[in-house]
């Protein structure tokens, strides 16, 4: 019985370690994307960090993503995704990214036609 419990605890510990690695990878990717957004918008990174800290204090969805897991399979990643998309919307990410993509595809279509 004790051996079974130890095996289950070790298995759960491995799962938590894997989840922790995935969260660190997502966090690093999120930071890289935020830096790219800052560069594209021409904002100074420090301004964005201050804005982000204010969001974390005000937004329950962002704060929830930093809480411990509830044992659900993908719930941590789901919450992190919801929080990051909510954070982007709250940060006022311009929708100009969509016209830029359309313009780029139109430009490539023009060059293909020529």
N, C-alpha and C positions, 0 to 999 in steps of 0.2 A: 504493500500500500504506500509506504513512504517513497519507495523507488518510483512508483507511478506519479506521485505528486511532484517529486523532484524533476522527473522527465517533463511533466506538463509545464512546470515553472520555467524550465530551461527553454522549452519550445516557445512559450509566451515571451520570454526575454529576447529570444532571437527575432521574433516577429516585431517586438517594440524597437529593437535596434535597427531593423530594416526600415521600419516606418520613420524612425528618427533620421536615418540617412536620406530617405526620400524627401523629408521635410527640409533638410539642409540644402539638398539639391534644388528643390523648388524655390526656396528662399534666395539662393544665389542667382538662379535664373530670373527671379522677380526683380532683384536689385539691378541686374544687368539691363533688363527691359526698362526699368525706371530711369536708369542713367541715359539710355538711348532716347527715351521720351523727353527727358530734360534737355538733351542736346538738340533734338529736333525742334523743341519749343523755344529754345534759347534761354531757358531758366537756369539760374545758378543752382548747383546741387544743394548748397546749404539752405536756400529758401525752400526747396522741396522737402528737405528733412524736417524743417520746422513745421511745415504744413502737414507732413505725414504724422508728426508727433501730436499735433492738435487733433487730427482725425482719429488717432488711436484713443485719445482721451474722450472724444465725443461719440464715437460710433460703436454701438454694442456689437455690430456684426464684425467689425475689425477686431475688437477685444476678444470676441468669442473664438476667433481663429487662433488666438495665442493660448487658450485654455488647454488643459489636458484632454486627451482623447476620451471618448465615451465607450470605446471597445468596438465600435462599428467598423465594418470592413474599409470602406472608402470615405468615411465621414470626415476625417481630418483633411483629406485632400479636397473634398467637396467644400468644406467650410473655408479652406484657404483660397480656393478658386473664387468662391462667392465674395470673400472679403477683398481679394485683390481687384475683382471687377468693380465692386462697390467703391473701393478706394479710388480707382481710376475715374469713375463717374463723379465722385465727390470732389476730386481734384480738378474737375473741369477740363478733362481731356477733350481737346477740340475734335469736332467731327470732320475736320478738314482732311483727316487721314483717308477718308473714303473718296473724296474728289481727287486727291493725289493719286490714289490707286487707279481710279478710272482714267485720269489723264495719262498716266503711265501706260495703261493698256491701250488707250487710243493712239498714243505716240507709237507704240510698237506695231499696232495695226497699220498705221500710216506707212511706217518703214517697210512692213511686209508687202503692202500694196505696191510700193514703188520699186 
